[in-house]
């Protein structure tokens, strides 16, 4: 370590990192379950949850054991060759996803899954138009960014990929008007996460899915954040009885290990050709072993049911907070947001000072994405401290 840089973790990161993140003044060094510890051994309740990647909690025993065991056998094996761990994971994904999804492309992140979905949709339909939603978030690589709504993210990098358009979320007439015979796909989140934890309605999703079928456009569901038990079901699509043509997955798919997947229908698969899309690290044995273990843990410990029950209790408690700062409490499962009548930043800071880590979702929403293994007592404490800061 160069002498001119003081022996401070924060200073080293600030000195060498690209500087593209807003960082909180805390150094996290250890985690267990829904708890995190900083370098001074101060303990926090984690309601950031790796921005949705830590559904199974920190140091999950199934995932940790799978990583340790697999690392002694084989870490990397590209899809030039067959692999036992990849085959096992593909079989599990086919079992837990809806029957309309029959094949999978394995990648490394959510934004990669969106990029691949866009390519697959254009190839399968021989069309180019992609309709996404206002306030939607799908990632920041070039294609995914073209589907993301926030102009602060988009405008510095224009021109983006052409023939993307945006319509209001949860507005069926506007969606149907935009999806035409020239549309390759409609891309949507079942719950808009970054823009404020906004669930869509069953009528909206089923209506837009039906209209896509009518127009020959594909229906792409972005479950990067909502998947793997977060909303009280294995996938949020189960709340709405949806059957997408393409399903984008990532975040908690492998218990915190970087991974993504694109689930596709038989029709989409039939239009692909060899080398249409590839990835050096996609489907590597280490990530596949971790993902298989994560799925097993979700099922063994019934995390979807747990998220449903604890999430409802948590939202009920938050709704009882008597504060004129609160506009609305909303969410599904343990994906919860409190919309305020003012900026959320100061309250996030006050929560951190009380050893609770939570997220922003737009300028006025406090978002909670705790690991699904969080204890009732921990959630009760989070609710109590939230009430304390919002009543001040």
C-alpha positions, -999 to 999 in steps of 0.1 A, spaced: 0 0 0 16 34 -10 28 54 20 11 86 8 -23 71 13 -33 69 49 -42 35 63 -80 41 59 -103 19 40 -125 48 30 -96 69 18 -82 40 -2 -115 34 -19 -120 71 -26 -85 74 -40 -86 44 -64 -123 37 -73 -139 53 -103 -161 74 -81 -194 65 -97 -212 57 -64 -226 77 -36 -211 61 -5 -222 61 31 -195 67 57 -195 32 71 -171 3 63 -189 -31 63 -166 -60 70 -188 -89 82 -223 -103 80 -245 -130 96 -281 -136 87 -298 -101 87 -270 -84 106 -239 -66 94 -208 -53 113 -185 -24 105 -147 -22 111 -153 -10 147 -175 -41 153 -207 -20 155 -238 -41 146 -265 -31 121 -298 -46 110 -295 -50 72 -326 -37 53 -305 -30 22 -300 -67 16 -274 -62 -11 -300 -42 -31 -320 -74 -34 -291 -99 -38 -290 -111 -1 -325 -127 1 -309 -157 19 -289 -136 44 -252 -133 50 -231 -164 55 -260 -186 44 -249 -222 54 -262 -239 22 -246 -214 -1 -213 -211 18 -209 -249 19 -217 -252 -18 -191 -226 -27 -165 -242 -5 -172 -277 -19 -173 -266 -55 -141 -246 -52 -122 -278 -44 -135 -294 -77 -139 -268 -105 -145 -231 -106 -146 -222 -143 -159 -243 -172 -172 -224 -202 -202 -236 -221 -179 -250 -247 -181 -281 -224 -210 -298 -205 -209 -295 -167 -226 -314 -139 -234 -283 -118 -248 -264 -147 -271 -293 -157 -283 -296 -121 -291 -259 -120 -309 -258 -154 -331 -287 -142 -340 -268 -110 -348 -236 -128 -371 -254 -152 -389 -269 -122 -395 -237 -103 -403 -213 -132 -437 -214 -150 -443 -241 -176 -441 -215 -204 -404 -210 -196 -385 -241 -209 -349 -230 -216 -323 -207 -200 -293 -186 -209 -270 -182 -179 -251 -149 -174 -236 -128 -146 -260 -100 -136 -294 -84 -140 -284 -59 -166 -268 -88 -187 -301 -107 -185 -319 -76 -199 -294 -72 -227 -298 -108 -237 -336 -105 -235 -337 -75 -258 -315 -94 -284 -336 -125 -282 -368 -106 -286 -356 -88 -317 -343 -120 -332 -374 -141 -324 -398 -115 -339 -377 -100 -366 -389 -66 -352 -370 -39 -334 -394 -18 -313 -391 -22 -275 -418 -6 -253 -408 -1 -216 -424 19 -188 -419 53 -173 -401 50 -139 -389 16 -149 -353 5 -141 -336 -23 -160 -299 -16 -157 -272 8 -170 -254 -10 -198 -263 4 -232 -293 -17 -242 -307 -19 -206 -302 18 -202 -323 24 -233 -351 7 -215 -345 25 -181 -366 56 -177 -345 80 -155 -332 107 -178 -304 115 -154 -290 80 -162 -298 82 -199 -290 116 -213 -253 118 -207 -248 86 -228 -270 93 -259 -276 84 -285 -288 52 -270 -302 21 -288 -329 33 -312 -366 23 -312 -372 23 -275 -403 40 -261 -418 44 -227 -454 45 -215 -470 51 -181 -467 21 -157 -500 4 -147 -519 21 -175 -534 -5 -198 -548 17 -225 -515 35 -230 -496 2 -231 -520 -12 -257 -517 20 -278 -479 17 -279 -476 -20 -286 -482 -25 -323 -473 -49 -351 -439 -33 -352 -432 -40 -315 -407 -68 -307 -414 -68 -269 -430 -51 -239 -405 -50 -210 -418 -44 -175 -411 -50 -137 -440 -66 -117 -430 -41 -90 -411 -10 -99 -383 -11 -73 -359 19 -77 -387 43 -86 -405 38 -53 -417 2 -47 -448 4 -69 -467 -28 -76 -487 -30 -108 -523 -44 -109 -534 -79 -119 -557 -64 -145 -529 -44 -160 -504 -72 -163 -529 -97 -177 -543 -72 -201 -509 -62 -215 -499 -98 -218 -530 -106 -238 -524 -76 -260 -488 -87 -267 -501 -121 -278 -526 -104 -301 -500 -82 -317 -473 -109 -320 -450 -90 -295 -432 -108 -267 -439 -102 -231 -407 -97 -211 -409 -97 -173 -380 -83 -153 -379 -102 -120 -343 -93 -113 -352 -78 -79 -386 -94 -73 -376 -130 -79 -366 -158 -55 -392 -154 -28 -388 -116 -22 -425 -108 -27 -440 -138 -9 -439 -161 -39 -410 -177 -56 -416 -152 -85 -438 -122 -84 -455 -133 -116 -474 -159 -95 -493 -131 -78 -507 -121 -113 -509 -155 -130 -485 -144 -158 -468 -165 -185 -440 -144 -200 -422 -152 -231 -389 -141 -215 -381 -140 -178 -351 -120 -165 -335 -132 -133 -305 -123 -112 -296 -107 -78 -305 -135 -52 -305 -164 -78 -271 -176 -63 -274 -164 -28 -252 -133 -33 -228 -148 -58 -229 -128 -91 -252 -145 -115 -281 -139 -139 -304 -160 -161 -327 -154 -190 -356 -178 -191 -372 -183 -226 -402 -200 -242 -399 -228 -268 -408 -202 -294 -380 -179 -285 -355 -208 -282 -365 -220 -317 -353 -188 -332 -318 -188 -317 -287 -200 -335 -253 -211 -323 -232 -182 -310 -262 -158 -311 -253 -149 -275 -224 -161 -254 -207 -154 -220 -172 -164 -207 -183 -167 -171 -220 -174 -176 -230 -208 -161 -197 -213 -144 -197 -243 -119 -191 -221 -88 -221 -199 -94 -243 -228 -105 -235 -247 -73 -243 -216 -53 -276 -211 -72 -287 -247 -67 -279 -244 -30 -298 -211 -28 -329 -226 -44 -328 -256 -21 -326 -233 9 -355 -212 -2 -376 -243 -5 -364 -261 26 -370 -231 48 -401 -218 30 -388 -184 25 -416 -173 2 -442 -180 29 -420 -164 55 -416 -132 33 -454 -131 28 -462 -134 65 -434 -111 79 -439 -86 51 -476 -82 59 -469 -78 96 -442 -53 89 -464 -32 66 -492 -33 91 -469 -20 118 -456 7 96 -491 18 87 -498 23 124 -471 50 127 -487 83 135 -466 107 115 -478 135 91 -446 129 71 -459 96 57 -479 96 25 -482 59 19 -468 25 29 -468 -1 1 -452 -32 -11 -454 -70 -15 -438 -95 7 -406 -81 21 -402 -55 -6 -416 -25 13 -415 12 8 -426 42 28 -434 72 6 -428 105 25 -441 140 18 -404 152 19 -369 139 10 -361 105 25 -323 111 27 -322 127 62 -343 98 76 -321 72 60 -291 89 78 -310 89 111 -318 52 107 -281 44 100 -272 63 132 -296 40 150 -279 10 133 -305 3 107 -294 3 70 -322 10 45 -324 22 9 -338 51 -10 -362 45 -39 -365 78 -57 -362 110 -37 -390 105 -12 -392 68 -5 -375 47 22 -371 12 8 -367 -20 29 -352 -51 13 -341 -72 44 -328 -107 40 -358 -131 41 -342 -148 71 -347 -117 93 -362 -124 127 -396 -109 138 -378 -92 166 -354 -76 142 -382 -63 120 -401 -51 150 -370 -31 160 -367 -17 125 -403 -6 126 -399 10 160 -368 29 150 -385 40 118 -414 54 139 -389 72 161 -372 90 133 -404 99 115 -421 112 146 -394 136 155 
